Amino acid sequence: MSRDQNLLVAQSTVLAPIDAIGEKLGLGAEDLECYGRYKAKISLGAAKANGDAHGKLVLVSAINPTPAGEGKTTTTVGLGQALARIGKRAAVAVREPSMGPIFGVKGGGCGGGRSQVLPMEDINLHFTGDIHAVSAAHNLLAALMDNALYHKQTELDPAQIRWRRALDVNDRSLRQISIGQGGRTMGVPRQCGFDIAAASEVMAILCLARDAPDLIERLSRILLGYTTKGRPVHAGDIDAAHAMAIVLKDALKPNLVQTVEGVPAIVHGGPFGNIAHGCNSIMATRAALARADYVVTEAGFGFDLGGEKFLDIKCRKTGLAPDCAVLVATIRALKMHGGVKKEDLKTENLKALEAGMANLARHVENVQKFGIVPVVSINRFSADTDAEIALVKEACKKLGVEAIMADHWAEGGKGAADVARAVVKVADAGKSKLKLLYPDDMPLIEKIRTIAREIYRAKDIDVPKPVRDQLESFEKMGYGKLPICIAKTQYSFTTNADSKGAPSDHIVTVREVRLSAGAEFVVAICGEIMTMPGLPKVPAADAIDVGSDGRIVGLF
């Protein structure tokens, strides 16, 4: 099955009406707010009901991604379908795709083949408007802030404003801009810039809010900047939080859709584990756990980024803890980590595969550091040889974990049934006991150092004095107990995207830190990572079209 066939599967699948999917989770018509026949919002009341009932939580993560592909979302969906096939009451709880990578380089975020969440075209594009609402609320705050500045209703120092603007499209030209140009009536001239909407603090707040009152409280704590005397100014100081909450009132409600095989899927918030915390919403995860015996969720990119943040940020703040972790890899990707070029991946290369296994081994060790028991799922490709498969299984056996070949892309839940049985065995054994990587009371700079040393195996961190001073100021403001959200390339344990495998003893340079007071974490921007991505020379948008019958082609 090729990538083009992803769309064929999505468009040929006969979908069940969304109320029938809701019934599988005990949701009635009164609990759903339908957006057409096949997608719906779960009402806030239903999302919070039975919140103390907990199924087993399965976290899906992966090795560091490569151009060869790993299939983390595909595995998440396939595993959910497989659990249902072996008789478990299962649900999938995943993140919403951003249009940035859809029209950029990565493509869609709904899985692939016979393990997709549907309707795929809707979810990948405008869906129910959640990410648009995040952008609108973010930019509403920016407009209210600049208006207060123009009318001298705030003492904000234009040179110390920290709140930028947001857009759900990759646009490098907007990374740094000048605004307020053209004369006195055009506003206060100053420097500004755009981040992609998924990296907005508003997105993180939406995902971490417990309910509507908590959403408003978090929005009010957003740091806008400082006065000339160094006093922090927050969104609540210009009375912006309630207006923002109105824009977000529907976006706060989790979205219900279905997989190819009719398994309920709650898709809500939180992409981009490299520059954001990269987790779906708390409300979505809890709603699924309250109504399913096994809930399969995912975290962005490799375990070093999304997985670490899922545990150190989301679980720290909510009390959630995975009962099992699934690490996704492909033999193709492991060979790339061993030095093989993409065009040579179909040729058996045991030496490169053995070298590339170091990346998977590092991630296994990191999962185990958190006290979580991992299972390794290897996505099968037709070029995988018996010798390569045997090498991977034996190497994982030495690590004390089980590696299972899976073919859910081509076969759906049937192809991941062995993975599902292994996950159930681990989850039901109850041996996973979450241990956070660092305590709340550790200084912020030491939290960054701990992540770099323990997860990335760095020798140390390089933190310029202005950045150290900024961290100290956050602590003086009372934010020293917040966790850290590292923004770093997803392609390597280092800050160099080209450094594959499992490098050690490197230096992680912290270029900038940002306080997300409402989301309750501190972002540490490392290396050359950008919070507004750019488009490649040939963007994915070039291949996407819509026919005269309204059917989309080229989207995967």
Rosetta blueprint (number, residue, H / E / L):
1 M L
2 S L
3 R H
4 D H
5 Q H
6 N H
7 L H
8 L H
9 V H
10 A H
11 Q H
12 S H
13 T L
14 V L
15 L L
16 A L
17 P L
18 I H
19 D H
20 A H
21 I H
22 G H
23 E H
24 K H
25 L L
26 G L
27 L L
28 G L
29 A H
30 E H
31 D H
32 L E
33 E E
34 C E
35 Y L
36 G L
37 R L
38 Y L
39 K L
40 A E
41 K E
42 I E
43 S L
44 L H
45 G H
46 A H
47 A H
48 K H
49 A L
50 N L
51 G L
52 D L
53 A L
54 H L
55 G L
56 K E
57 L E
58 V E
59 L E
60 V E
61 S E
62 A E
63 I L
64 N L
65 P L
66 T L
67 P L
68 A L
69 G L
70 E L
71 G L
72 K H
73 T H
74 T H
75 T H
76 T H
77 V H
78 G H
79 L H
80 G H
81 Q H
82 A H
83 L H
84 A H
85 R H
86 I L
87 G L
88 K L
89 R L
90 A E
91 A E
92 V E
93 A E
94 V E
95 R L
96 E L
97 P L
98 S L
99 M H
100 G H
101 P H
102 I H
103 F L
104 G L
105 V L
106 K L
107 G L
108 G L
109 G L
110 C L
111 G E
112 G E
113 G L
114 R L
115 S E
116 Q E
117 V E
118 L E
119 P L
120 M H
121 E H
122 D H
123 I H
124 N H
125 L L
126 H L
127 F L
128 T L
129 G L
130 D H
131 I H
132 H H
133 A H
134 V H
135 S H
136 A H
137 A H
138 H H
139 N H
140 L H
141 L H
142 A H
143 A H
144 L H
145 M H
146 D H
147 N H
148 A H
149 L H
150 Y H
151 H L
152 K L
153 Q L
154 T L
155 E L
156 L E
157 D E
158 P E
159 A E
160 Q E
161 I E
162 R L
163 W L
164 R L
165 R E
166 A E
167 L E
168 D L
169 V L
170 N L
171 D L
172 R H
173 S H
174 L H
175 R L
176 Q L
177 I E
178 S E
179 I E
180 G L
181 Q L
182 G L
183 G L
184 R H
185 T H
186 M H
187 G L
188 V L
189 P L
190 R E
191 Q E
192 C E
193 G L
194 F E
195 D E
196 I E
197 A H
198 A H
199 A H
200 S L
201 E H
202 V H
203 M H
204 A H
205 I H
206 L H
207 C H
208 L H
209 A L
210 R L
211 D L
212 A H
213 P H
214 D H
215 L H
216 I H
217 E H
218 R H
219 L H
220 S H
221 R L
222 I L
223 L E
224 L E
225 G E
226 Y E
227 T E
228 T L
229 K L
230 G L
231 R L
232 P E
233 V E
234 H E
235 A H
236 G H
237 D H
238 I H
239 D L
240 A L
241 A H
242 H H
243 A H
244 M H
245 A H
246 I H
247 V H
248 L H
249 K L
250 D L
251 A L
252 L L
253 K L
254 P L
255 N E
256 L E
257 V E
258 Q E
259 T E
260 V L
261 E L
262 G L
263 V L
264 P E
265 A E
266 I E
267 V E
268 H L
269 G L
270 G L
271 P L
272 F L
273 G L
274 N L
275 I L
276 A L
277 H L
278 G L
279 C E
280 N L
281 S L
282 I H
283 M H
284 A H
285 T H
286 R H
287 A H
288 A H
289 L H
290 A H
291 R H
292 A L
293 D L
294 Y E
295 V E
296 V E
297 T E
298 E E
299 A E
300 G L
301 F L
302 G L
303 F H
304 D H
305 L H
306 G H
307 G H
308 E H
309 K H
310 F H
311 L H
312 D H
313 I H
314 K H
315 C H
316 R H
317 K H
318 T H
319 G L
320 L L
321 A L
322 P L
323 D L
324 C E
325 A E
326 V E
327 L E
328 V E
329 A E
330 T E
331 I H
332 R H
333 A H
334 L H
335 K H
336 M H
337 H H
338 G L
339 G L
340 V L
341 K L
342 K H
343 E H
344 D H
345 L L
346 K L
347 T L
348 E L
349 N L
350 L H
351 K H
352 A H
353 L H
354 E H
355 A H
356 G H
357 M H
358 A H
359 N H
360 L H
361 A H
362 R H
363 H H
364 V H
365 E H
366 N H
367 V H
368 Q H
369 K H
370 F L
371 G L
372 I L
373 V L
374 P E
375 V E
376 V E
377 S E
378 I E
379 N E
380 R L
381 F L
382 S L
383 A L
384 D L
385 T L
386 D H
387 A H
388 E H
389 I H
390 A H
391 L H
392 V H
393 K H
394 E H
395 A H
396 C H
397 K H
398 K H
399 L H
400 G L
401 V L
402 E L
403 A E
404 I E
405 M E
406 A E
407 D L
408 H H
409 W H
410 A H
411 E H
412 G H
413 G H
414 K H
415 G H
416 A H
417 A H
418 D H
419 V H
420 A H
421 R H
422 A H
423 V H
424 V H
425 K H
426 V H
427 A H
428 D H
429 A H
430 G L
431 K L
432 S L
433 K L
434 L L
435 K L
436 L L
437 L L
438 Y L
439 P L
440 D L
441 D L
442 M L
443 P L
444 L H
445 I H
446 E H
447 K H
448 I H
449 R H
450 T H
451 I H
452 A H
453 R H
454 E H
455 I L
456 Y L
457 R L
458 A L
459 K L
460 D E
461 I E
462 D E
463 V L
464 P L
465 K H
466 P H
467 V H
468 R H
469 D H
470 Q H
471 L H
472 E H
473 S H
474 F H
475 E H
476 K H
477 M L
478 G L
479 Y L
480 G L
481 K L
482 L L
483 P L
484 I E
485 C E
486 I E
487 A E
488 K L
489 T L
490 Q L
491 Y L
492 S L
493 F L
494 T L
495 T L
496 N L
497 A L
498 D L
499 S L
500 K L
501 G L
502 A L
503 P L
504 S L
505 D L
506 H L
507 I E
508 V E
509 T E
510 V E
511 R E
512 E E
513 V E
514 R E
515 L E
516 S E
517 A L
518 G L
519 A L
520 E L
521 F E
522 V E
523 V E
524 A E
525 I E
526 C E
527 G L
528 E L
529 I L
530 M L
531 T L
532 M L
533 P L
534 G L
535 L L
536 P L
537 K L
538 V L
539 P L
540 A H
541 A H
542 D H
543 A H
544 I L
545 D E
546 V E
547 G L
548 S L
549 D L
550 G L
551 R L
552 I E
553 V E
554 G L
555 L L
556 F L
